[in-house]
């Protein structure tokens, strides 16, 4: 059932169970990673400035002047509530509107102070407010330090060191510069005092914030365009959708700044909308004022002429017939004058529409008594479309299809209006011609009277015409003034922005915590996964089972003992018990195979450092403890090691016997352990492989079998030389040492291949240096700390030299385990 946990891939098998155990063994890494991640998240969260959202609500209504009714031509028709709402939405989000509000509130002035972690925006939370005189350039980009003196006065300090001081006129939006003072500016001002310097002009105004002696504030004048640009993000939404109710919202770090901007935004927009609503009345008053000036001159001249005539001819009066004819002429002249004014208006309007592109300065047609509805409607429609185009310029670029559509509609309205003007002019000219004939007839009748009466009638006629024109313009101006004064804006406050104690909407500290938890888990998980995949060394018995059909005979744990002969020195230890278990496994193998008499076992491994010599010594020791005559033979002729642990001299051994230089009795030595002899390898020969495969080796092993019950051979590593393979036919069992975290998995393939082909038999794996669950999740008792050197590194006191010296896995291992 173990295979259920394996995932096959192109590279072999993914050991899910092994990875899980490896993951659990690094629990401390997850704890450290999470602690660091949450510490970073906390560090970021406490330094983030709270973010607030404030709102206000307005209504856009269709408020007509009730004094004059909805059809008066002096009240501009915006096209209904829907158009007003859309226009207001566009305007409130426009750059021009933001600039007006910023200028109105002087939001380019920054008020700051040093907070616990960062510089804080303290607009509205200072005991003073700087009111700049926008008519003059002001100090730009320089930080002014304002220290509260606690007695209603403020100390202003500005650092100067000569050169030029940058100025900016926030009214004309023009930069300039002046020579800067050679030393710092330092002066105390009472609240309410006027500041009058070459670089700063304004007034310090007291606020309702209680002063704090010694508190330091920073004031500076910033970039106008940048400030206005930040407020273009004001939200404007219809609530509910499609209604005439708008919700204005703004997000920022300073509540009072948000509230003031929202309320001022509505005030500025209300004034602008009312100004546009009074557009006809305003332009009409301007037009009438210019006409009144001319009419007043004509009236004065006519009055002077009348007074002069009466002074010279006080006795002359109009007779009954002359007076009647004069009255008829005056009536005809008044009618003709009205038509003439209309004709002049039409000519001016036609010329204006043909030569201009700005159609917002046309006076109302009613000022010239034009009652033609098509003319009034046409002028109103053109102005409305022109204003829509102007508003669109705030949100769209030239070339936008909406511009072409508005231009097409304006041209269509102009074409209709030109046709109506042509028709109206033709009718007026016809009426004037008719009136001229009537005037001619009346003037011929008047010539029948005395010359003095004719002169008096002409003067009175001119005076009456001038007076009627003057009275007409005066009446129209009064009407326009009353309409303008009585008009109200179509924008109505429902809810003003107000601090009602709403908490911050940001920053999202929970998101930072979630991210910290995610990174705190993912990073060590990825690191463990990398280590797992890069780790090509045997970690668990399952690693061995998956890569070889050779059985695992036993497991020897890790020991912290400094001695290599743990069975001799610590016979009651868990390590000694592990070797007793290995001895039992071998005896079971011997019995199963029917081995009688002397029993032999060969101990080898892939490379040096896997504990074969350590295992050989202790396995021989545990056989001897069972009172069986045992011999430990050192057949590693290249790197002999046994003599060091048994404190023997390696001057004579197997090499001497094989070359005929000594007898068996001469090469064997007592080990210091009852029933155990040791035959060392002896001097290092120049041809160790030839000695191993010589006939003398067979004779040597046969003699050992005659004298001993158990024979343990310590042989060279298979991965380096083939000596162990040559010796396997002489032995009853072979133990192939596999060291946890050291033996590479691919090294198992060599011996497995020979085993599966039948070239070697009776071989078993022994997993050495196995650690309890701390690293791989398994535990079989204590383990070895013995070291063996054979050119591939050494392992002394549990520290592998290869891991200390280099290699990617070694570096990662040292990093994870904190080794130096």
PyMOL commands that set and color helices and strands:
alter all, ss='L'
color gray80, all
select helices_A, chain A and resi 2-5+16-25+27-47+81-92+95-105+224-233+255-277+279-312+320-355+365-368+373-392+401-446+451-486+509-534+541-547+566-569+574-593+612-625+642-646+654-658+664-667+688-692+695-707+723-728+745-756+801-805+808-817
alter helices_A, ss='H'
color red, helices_A
select strands_A, chain A and resi 6-9+12-15+52-60+109-114+119-121+128-132+138-139+144-148+153-158+164-169+174-179+185-190+194-196+201-206+216-221+235-238+245-252+491-495+552-557+599-605+630-634+668-670+676-679+710-714+733-739+763-770+795-796+799-800
alter strands_A, ss='S'
color yellow, strands_A
deselect
rebuild
show_as cartoon
